[in-house]
Amino acid sequence: MPPGIFLIDAIGPFFRGCEGRRINWSKIPFTRLVTTGPEREAQWNGIREDLRTFTREVAAAGFTAVTLDDLAHLAAHALHDEETSGRIAVLREEFAVLFGIIRDAGLELYLTSDVLPVSPGVEASIGDDREKLERFYQELVDGLLRDFPQIAGIVLRIGESDGVDVKDPLRTRLHVRNAKETNRLLHDLLPVFEKHGRTLILRTWTVGAHRIGDLIWHRRTLADALKGVDSPAFILSMKYGESDFFRYLPLNRAFFRTPHRKIVELQARREYEGAGEFPSFIGWDCEQYARELQGDANLAGISVWCQTGGWHRFRRLAFLETDDRDFWLRLNTCVALRIFRHRESVEDAVAHVVGVEKAPAVLELLRHSETVVKELHYIGEFASQKLFFRRVRIPPLLHVYWDCLFINHAVRKVLRHFVTDPERALREGEAAYALFPRMIELARAADLPVADIEHWRDFCHLVRLARRYYFLPFEPELAERIRASKKAYKKTWPSERRQRYRIKVNFEPFKVKRQTLGWLSSLLLRRQRGYRLIDHVFTLNLLGLIFRLFRPGKSKAVPKFLRKSAMGVETLFR
């Protein structure tokens, strides 16, 4: 592709020493940033040093810009309460130094922003007055771009906000509800960006809330949101598929439906595939997407996520580890960049990263790892199905989610409903698992992190046992073997040694009959993008009302990871 914007997220330095069993990797953890007392200098000195290392590495790799979070914590405003204003003043002072480090590395800076951030002072002054809130946000943007000429632009998120676990006086909320409001927001903001000579990058990703929730895949919603938007200051940013960063997703055809400049979003640190704990290689997928995007996509660049995404305990920091622990992250990141920026093949890109001598062994290892991910982590027949619920495309991976493997009767019943050839699923899983001895040999030969492959092998042993439980007739002996294997996995990989997956085992019967499950599936899920009549009448409207009235998302019957992470399951029903 021609010279363009090659973005990478730079939030890793802010997570150094981050405690907690599970970490929210969706944005910088601002609540742990020290703004007073003797600890402030030590923490920010560490962040500066890590950022120097990071920017030096990614600039050498060929990236041209970085993203940092976020407008809310750096934009001053008279409506903020005194405490919030004081904290923002300190953060502006510290981030100004960081902006200088980024500039000195020869990189441009883009700042992220949710729509809409509020503080206690703003809520007290404005409340829910939409017109005043939008004027307040325009003033935030205008003031920030005026005060920080180092900022090349802002990456706008309209379809998601802070997770339920974020305890920060400065919080973001879902403000934009439909395409008309999105369009008005863009028309109001773009003159501000044009005045300052900066770029507004709109992300189409949403969590499915409100009518704007289908922006990532619904052609009419996207067209209406962008109606009349014709500005050199505007770029559209989209994930490669119609869902989150999963496999088995074809390229989103929205890349070819609008004339606007576009950025394709890629994820090197695979939040649903180990987050850098093992070689979940993305090179061949990137190569396929790059080839397709050579058409009439008007591609302006790429945005590679090397650290952002997910709620889990895996905590490797890309480009910041001293013992090669981030090798798989760096490999994915650099290969993706070389494929899109230099139009290299996977083979040439890998050889550039690891050297010509190591390349054959590394490539063979990566081909085998690709098979393990696609045929053991995923169940191909289920992952290949196009399923929609309300405004979101159902993820192609259900039983492995962030840092959890779910071995329970509910998952078993759902997978048995959708998978019509369980024997094939079992054979593919067993064949993929048999590749581990060879992968370990190759890792040793290429001097790669062998322990990562061994840990992955032991986890995948539980994944294949789970698949047997999902698709074979139930036997108590298998249940006992699963429990024993879970215990052995925890003993072999104690938490003091490395972060590991959580294995959630529960063989209690799921009290929904198979016939009922089939009926609910046909009612609630659809295999087409367009909405059915039943969706307009029930799924999109009445079901949302019922959910809000009875609030089952707050019930302890709902798994904790759905209640306590991301934005909460109830967001899906707005």
Order of alpha helices (4+ residues) and beta strands (2+ residues): beta-beta-alpha-beta-alpha-beta-beta-alpha-alpha-beta-beta-alpha-beta-alpha-beta-beta-alpha-beta-beta-alpha-alpha-alpha-alpha-beta-beta-beta-beta-alpha-alpha-alpha-alpha-alpha-beta-alpha-beta-alpha-alpha
